[in-house]
């Protein structure tokens, strides 16, 4: 995973409920072909809402910057991996969501 600010292109977005967590994900790809997901998740009916960057099962803090110079684009700043503070059930729900979304995507390709 590349640290710092990198230009990413949105490839897909999904939303669903997994193990009582609502998970919303935006799939991104950078010019080198690296893929990551900007994930927003919350326990259904409860606060707080959490934002993560997830790539290869690694959860990181993330900041997204929107720019408009002729055409809109996003720069995504990915911080160090998060090693504590994520509930095991939430981590499992997010990883299950991503796995399901990537699986369904691969089954729809010709």
C-alpha positions in Angstrom: 0.0 0.0 0.0 1.4 3.4 -1.0 1.6 5.9 1.8 0.8 9.6 1.4 -1.3 11.3 -1.2 -2.0 9.4 -4.4 -4.4 10.0 -7.2 -7.1 7.4 -7.3 -10.0 6.7 -9.7 -13.4 5.5 -8.4 -14.2 2.0 -9.9 -17.3 0.9 -8.0 -19.5 1.6 -5.0 -21.7 -0.7 -3.0 -23.7 -0.7 0.2 -25.2 -3.5 2.3 -25.8 -4.9 5.8 -23.4 -7.5 7.0 -23.6 -9.0 10.5 -25.7 -6.1 11.8 -23.2 -3.5 10.4 -24.2 -1.2 7.5 -21.2 -1.1 5.2 -20.8 1.4 2.4 -17.8 1.0 0.1 -16.2 2.9 -2.7 -13.6 0.9 -4.7 -10.6 2.8 -6.0 -7.7 2.1 -8.3 -4.5 4.1 -8.7 -2.4 4.5 -11.8 -0.2 1.5 -10.8 -3.2 -0.8 -10.6 -3.4 -1.0 -6.8 -6.9 -1.4 -5.4 -8.3 -0.2 -2.2 -11.7 0.5 -0.6 -12.9 3.6 1.2 -15.3 2.1 3.7 -17.8 3.8 5.9 -19.4 1.4 8.5 -21.7 1.6 11.5 -23.6 -0.8 13.7 -27.1 -0.6 12.3 -29.2 1.9 14.3 -26.3 3.2 16.3 -23.5 5.8 16.2 -20.6 6.3 15.6 -19.9 6.0 11.9 -16.4 4.9 11.1 -14.3 5.6 8.0 -11.5 3.3 6.9 -9.2 2.6 4.0 -9.0 -1.2 3.4 -6.5 -2.8 1.1 -5.4 -6.5 1.4 -7.3 -6.8 4.7 -5.3 -3.9 6.2 -7.4 -1.2 7.8 -5.9 2.4 7.7 -7.1 5.9 8.6 -7.9 7.9 5.5 -8.5 11.5 4.3 -10.0 12.2 0.9 -9.5 15.5 -0.9 -11.6 16.6 -3.8 -10.2 18.9 -6.5 -11.8 20.5 -9.5 -9.3 21.7 -12.1 -11.1 21.3 -15.4 -12.3 17.8 -14.4 -12.9 16.6 -10.8 -10.5 14.2 -9.2 -9.7 12.9 -5.8 -6.5 12.6 -3.8 -6.6 10.0 -1.1 -4.2 10.3 1.9 -3.7 7.0 3.5 -2.2 6.9 7.0 -0.6 4.2 9.1 -2.5 0.9 9.6 -5.0 0.9 12.5 -3.9 -1.7 15.0 -6.4 -1.1 17.8 -9.9 0.2 18.3 -11.8 -1.7 15.6 -14.2 -4.2 17.0 -13.6 -7.7 15.8 -17.3 -8.0 14.6 -17.0 -4.8 12.6 -13.7 -5.8 11.0 -15.3 -9.2 10.0 -18.4 -7.5 8.6 -16.3 -5.1 6.5 -14.0 -7.9 5.2 -17.1 -10.0 4.4 -18.7 -7.1 2.5 -15.6 -6.5 0.4 -15.2 -10.2 -0.3 -18.8 -10.5 -1.4 -18.6 -7.3 -3.6 -15.4 -8.4 -5.3 -16.8 -11.9 -5.8 -20.0 -10.6 -7.4 -17.9 -8.3 -9.6 -15.7 -11.1 -10.9 -18.9 -13.2 -11.7 -20.3 -10.4 -13.8 -17.3 -10.0 -16.1 -17.4 -11.6 -19.6 
